[in-house]
Amino acid sequence: MRRITKKMNVYQNYFLTQEKKIAVLIDPDKHTPESATEIAKKIESSSAAMIFVGGSMVSESISPVITAIKQNTQKPVVIFPGGVTQLSNNADALLLLSLVSGRNPDFLIGNQVQAAFAIKKSGIEYIPTAYILIDGGKCTSVQYVSNTMPIPADKPDLAAATALAAYMMGMKAVYLEAGSGALTPVPQNVISAVKKAVEIPIVVGGGLRNAKAIKNAFEAGADIVVVGTAIENGIWPF
């Protein structure tokens, strides 16, 4: 068992580097500290660079799961929050998400206002991230919970304009999300259009079930791809 190490500058050392990276998403509602320990050990020996922790329907504190993960890997652990309660001082960083593809004020700025002082007090590194939902062929948990519509998959210009507006407002990353269990991943032309529009890291998740899908996302311009459901189903496409 490893000791929890000092926090690192995740954005500088992992988001801004030229190397393409894989992040594994762990949903704490689907794992106990014991099962998180086992998956963390697998991730530690894999080619994945980071671990994201979070989900749309987290019912309990995520701290025990994050603590178990940190004790079994040297790779950075980043909170991928679905709500204001998903915060832990044991994580290395937090994606400060704003759901810019939707028009629900709670997910644009409301939740961030509620969490602002807690985030500041924790001292955790936060990464302002434009969260953009792309239609993945089914209604996903994040779409339902946020009560927002995703951008149609055949509208790359709309996705690019949304990302550009967020970039102009100071966001440091763009997260293109097809959703957990999406039937289709974010299309390559959508990723490419967003990549051309902004000068910040592009994160892509949802529907990436195999090595080919990951390769396609990277070739289209993704800097970081996020794999979640495939790992939960015992598939390691990297």
Backbone torsions as a table, in degrees:
resi	resn	phi	psi	omega
1	MET	NA	131.0	179.8
2	ARG	-89.9	151.7	173.9
3	ARG	-77.6	149.8	175.5
4	ILE	-68.1	123.5	-174.3
5	THR	-91.2	167.9	178.5
6	LYS	-61.3	142.9	-179.0
7	LYS	-63.4	151.5	-176.2
8	MET	-118.8	166.2	174.4
9	ASN	-82.9	91.6	-173.3
10	VAL	-67.9	-43.7	-177.3
11	TYR	-62.1	-47.9	-177.6
12	GLN	-66.5	-42.6	-170.7
13	ASN	-92.8	-14.8	-176.6
14	TYR	-126.3	-32.8	-179.4
15	PHE	-87.1	-35.6	-172.3
16	LEU	-91.8	-7.6	179.0
17	THR	-74.9	157.2	-175.3
18	GLN	-74.0	-23.9	-176.8
19	GLU	-66.8	134.7	175.8
20	LYS	-70.3	143.5	-174.3
21	LYS	-135.7	150.4	174.1
22	ILE	-109.1	133.6	172.5
23	ALA	-115.2	139.2	177.6
24	VAL	-101.8	127.4	179.2
25	LEU	-94.7	124.1	176.5
26	ILE	-111.0	122.6	178.0
27	ASP	-89.4	113.1	-175.9
28	PRO	-65.5	-17.6	175.5
29	ASP	-73.1	-16.5	-177.7
30	LYS	-106.4	4.4	-177.1
31	HIS	-138.8	143.7	167.8
32	THR	-92.9	167.7	174.0
33	PRO	-55.7	-33.4	-179.9
34	GLU	-67.8	-47.0	-179.5
35	SER	-71.0	-32.3	176.4
36	ALA	-64.8	-35.3	176.8
37	THR	-59.8	-45.8	-178.3
38	GLU	-65.4	-42.3	-179.2
39	ILE	-71.0	-33.0	177.4
40	ALA	-63.2	-38.6	178.1
41	LYS	-63.5	-39.1	177.7
42	LYS	-66.6	-42.4	179.9
43	ILE	-64.3	-38.4	-179.4
44	GLU	-58.4	-34.8	-178.6
45	SER	-94.3	4.2	-179.8
46	SER	-98.3	-178.9	178.8
47	SER	-85.7	-0.2	178.6
48	ALA	-63.7	145.1	-176.4
49	ALA	-99.1	-28.2	-173.9
50	MET	-143.1	165.0	174.2
51	ILE	-125.5	124.7	172.7
52	PHE	-99.4	140.6	179.3
53	VAL	-127.7	125.1	177.3
54	GLY	158.1	174.9	179.9
55	GLY	-174.7	170.8	-176.1
56	SER	-77.4	-22.1	-171.9
57	MET	-129.2	42.0	-178.5
58	VAL	-70.5	121.1	-173.1
59	SER	-99.8	-14.7	-178.8
60	GLU	-132.3	173.4	178.8
61	SER	-59.3	139.1	178.8
62	ILE	-89.0	-6.8	-175.0
63	SER	-59.6	-44.4	-179.7
64	PRO	-60.8	-38.2	179.0
65	VAL	-68.1	-42.6	179.3
66	ILE	-64.6	-40.7	178.8
67	THR	-60.7	-44.1	179.1
68	ALA	-62.2	-41.1	179.1
69	ILE	-64.3	-47.8	-177.2
70	LYS	-62.4	-29.6	-179.8
71	GLN	-75.6	-7.7	-175.1
72	ASN	-128.5	13.7	175.4
73	THR	-155.4	151.9	174.0
74	GLN	-96.2	-3.0	-177.8
75	LYS	-79.3	146.8	-176.1
76	PRO	-64.2	142.3	178.3
77	VAL	-111.4	121.8	-174.0
78	VAL	-118.6	128.8	177.3
79	ILE	-76.4	129.4	177.4
80	PHE	-113.5	82.8	-163.6
81	PRO	-77.1	141.9	172.6
82	GLY	-104.9	-1.1	-179.1
83	GLY	-172.1	173.1	-173.2
84	VAL	-69.9	-18.7	-178.1
85	THR	-84.3	-8.4	-176.1
86	GLN	-88.1	79.3	-179.1
87	LEU	-141.6	139.7	178.8
88	SER	-150.3	132.7	179.0
89	ASN	-69.8	-14.5	-178.0
90	ASN	-81.1	-14.4	178.8
91	ALA	-75.8	160.5	179.4
92	ASP	-86.6	-27.6	-178.5
93	ALA	-160.6	168.0	-179.8
94	LEU	-132.1	129.7	169.9
95	LEU	-78.7	110.6	179.0
96	LEU	-85.4	88.5	-170.5
97	LEU	-81.2	140.1	167.7
98	SER	-127.7	120.5	-175.2
99	LEU	-79.2	81.0	-172.0
100	VAL	-77.4	-12.8	177.2
101	SER	-80.2	-14.9	-179.9
102	GLY	-107.8	177.6	-179.6
103	ARG	-125.4	24.2	176.6
104	ASN	-86.6	113.3	-174.8
105	PRO	-60.9	-27.5	179.1
106	ASP	-61.7	-37.9	-176.6
107	PHE	-94.4	-14.3	172.7
108	LEU	-77.7	-47.4	-174.6
109	ILE	-147.3	-23.9	-173.8
110	GLY	-59.7	-51.4	179.7
111	ASN	-63.2	-34.8	-179.9
112	GLN	-66.1	-38.1	177.0
113	VAL	-62.9	-44.4	-179.5
114	GLN	-62.7	-33.7	-174.1
115	ALA	-94.8	-8.8	-169.0
116	ALA	-55.8	-51.2	-177.2
117	PHE	-68.5	-34.9	177.7
118	ALA	-65.3	-39.9	178.4
119	ILE	-64.9	-45.5	179.6
120	LYS	-61.0	-44.7	-178.7
121	LYS	-63.9	-35.0	-177.7
122	SER	-68.3	-27.4	-177.5
123	GLY	77.6	6.1	-178.0
124	ILE	-69.7	144.0	173.9
125	GLU	-66.5	130.6	178.4
126	TYR	-120.6	143.5	-176.5
127	ILE	-120.0	102.7	178.6
128	PRO	-59.2	120.2	-170.3
129	THR	-131.3	125.9	174.8
130	ALA	-79.2	114.2	-177.3
131	TYR	-97.0	119.0	-174.3
132	ILE	-124.6	116.9	177.8
133	LEU	-84.0	132.4	176.0
134	ILE	-118.1	134.2	-177.8
135	ASP	-58.0	120.5	179.7
136	GLY	-107.4	16.2	174.8
137	GLY	95.3	-0.6	178.1
138	LYS	-156.7	161.3	176.0
139	CYS	-77.4	117.7	-176.9
140	THR	-95.4	168.7	-179.8
141	SER	-60.0	-43.3	-177.9
142	VAL	-66.9	-35.7	176.9
143	GLN	-64.5	-43.6	-178.0
144	TYR	-68.7	-47.4	-177.0
145	VAL	-66.3	-39.6	-178.0
146	SER	-82.0	-11.4	-179.4
147	ASN	54.2	46.5	178.1
148	THR	-130.6	156.9	177.6
149	MET	-94.6	138.1	175.7
150	PRO	-75.6	160.6	173.3
151	ILE	-72.4	133.1	178.5
152	PRO	-55.8	141.1	-176.6
153	ALA	-65.2	-19.6	-179.3
154	ASP	-98.5	21.2	179.0
155	LYS	-122.3	66.1	-178.2
156	PRO	-61.9	-33.5	179.9
157	ASP	-64.8	-36.4	178.8
158	LEU	-68.5	-40.8	176.3
159	ALA	-63.1	-42.0	-179.7
160	ALA	-65.1	-43.1	179.7
161	ALA	-64.4	-37.9	178.3
162	THR	-65.3	-44.2	178.8
163	ALA	-65.5	-40.0	-179.5
164	LEU	-64.4	-42.1	177.9
165	ALA	-60.5	-42.9	179.3
166	ALA	-65.0	-40.2	177.4
167	TYR	-61.6	-42.8	179.6
168	MET	-64.6	-27.0	179.2
169	MET	-88.6	3.0	171.1
170	GLY	105.8	5.1	177.3
171	MET	-62.2	147.1	-176.7
172	LYS	-103.5	-6.7	177.2
173	ALA	-156.2	157.9	174.6
174	VAL	-120.4	131.6	178.1
175	TYR	-115.8	110.1	176.7
176	LEU	-92.3	118.1	-169.9
177	GLU	-122.2	118.2	173.0
178	ALA	-87.7	-16.3	177.2
179	GLY	101.4	149.9	178.0
180	SER	-61.2	128.9	179.9
181	GLY	75.1	16.2	179.3
182	ALA	-56.5	143.4	178.1
183	LEU	-70.6	-33.5	178.2
184	THR	-133.6	143.8	178.4
185	PRO	-76.6	174.5	175.1
186	VAL	-59.4	125.8	-176.8
187	PRO	-61.2	150.5	-179.3
188	GLN	-61.4	-37.4	-178.1
189	ASN	-69.9	-26.6	174.8
190	VAL	-69.8	-45.8	178.0
191	ILE	-60.0	-45.6	-178.5
192	SER	-62.4	-41.6	-179.3
193	ALA	-63.7	-41.5	179.1
194	VAL	-68.2	-40.3	179.9
195	LYS	-60.0	-39.8	179.4
196	LYS	-71.0	-25.1	-173.1
197	ALA	-85.9	-26.7	-173.5
198	VAL	-127.2	164.7	-179.0
199	GLU	-121.3	38.9	178.6
200	ILE	-129.9	162.6	-178.0
201	PRO	-59.7	142.3	178.3
202	ILE	-109.1	121.8	176.1
203	VAL	-107.4	135.2	-177.7
204	VAL	-128.8	130.8	179.2
205	GLY	-142.9	163.6	177.8
206	GLY	97.4	121.8	175.1
207	GLY	75.3	12.5	-178.8
208	LEU	-94.9	87.7	-169.8
209	ARG	-99.7	-8.7	-177.0
210	ASN	-150.0	171.7	-176.4
211	ALA	-62.3	-34.6	179.9
212	LYS	-64.3	-42.8	179.5
213	ALA	-63.5	-39.7	177.7
214	ILE	-64.5	-45.1	179.3
215	LYS	-60.8	-42.2	-179.7
216	ASN	-61.9	-41.1	179.6
217	ALA	-64.8	-43.2	178.3
218	PHE	-62.7	-44.9	-178.2
219	GLU	-64.0	-29.5	-180.0
220	ALA	-77.7	-16.7	177.6
221	GLY	129.6	0.6	178.0
222	ALA	-65.4	137.9	175.2
223	ASP	-92.6	-33.7	178.9
224	ILE	-134.8	131.7	172.8
225	VAL	-112.7	145.3	-176.6
226	VAL	-114.3	125.2	-179.7
227	VAL	-114.1	128.0	-177.7
228	GLY	-132.0	-69.2	-175.6
229	THR	-58.4	-38.6	-179.8
230	ALA	-60.1	-40.5	179.4
231	ILE	-65.9	-42.7	179.1
232	GLU	-60.5	-29.8	-179.9
233	ASN	-90.1	7.9	176.4
234	GLY	84.2	13.1	179.5
235	ILE	-100.4	128.9	177.9
236	TRP	-117.2	90.9	-173.3
237	PRO	-84.4	32.6	-179.6
238	PHE	-156.4	NA	NA
